[in-house]
Amino acid sequence: MLKSFPAIVFCLILIFACSKKEKNENESETKRYPNQDAPLALLMREMFEDMEKIKIAVAEGEEIKSYIEKHKQLLTATPTDAAVKTEQFNSMAMAYLANLKQLEQSNESNQLENYKSLVSTCLACHSNYCPGPIKRINLLKLD
């Protein structure tokens, strides 16, 4: 029995160390995405990725793919906190969608200005709701 005691202790330490590492990885993921799996939070992450593609298209003078139908889910997606869905939120969401539609329909000479308006709409909303992503949204700016 005493001969197997060090092996048992070693196994317990190994198990504890592995579970601690897994917990730390989950904690860092939670810090990166504090709103985890709320449909609105997931949609916002996708919208950011779409905006990165739009930014490239505008910078290169290319045609912009349409994202309006996908981004309309902004109006119906469930937020982490139901109190977020106020009239002001809906008004800002409608302004975002209007600016996105205007950008998608604009000609090359208006694209940059319309893109800047779209990014400004994102920043205005996030100044009132969920300010965490503002730093990231600022990466979408074009000069």
Secondary structure, 3 states (H helix, E strand, C coil): CCCCHHHHHHHHHHHHHHHHHHHHHHHHHHHHCCCCCCHHHHHHHHHHHHHHHHHHHHHCCCCCCCCHHHHHHHHCCCCCCHHHCCHHHHHHHHHHHHHHHHHHHCCHHHHHHHHHHHHHHHHHHHHHCCCCCHHHHHCCCCC
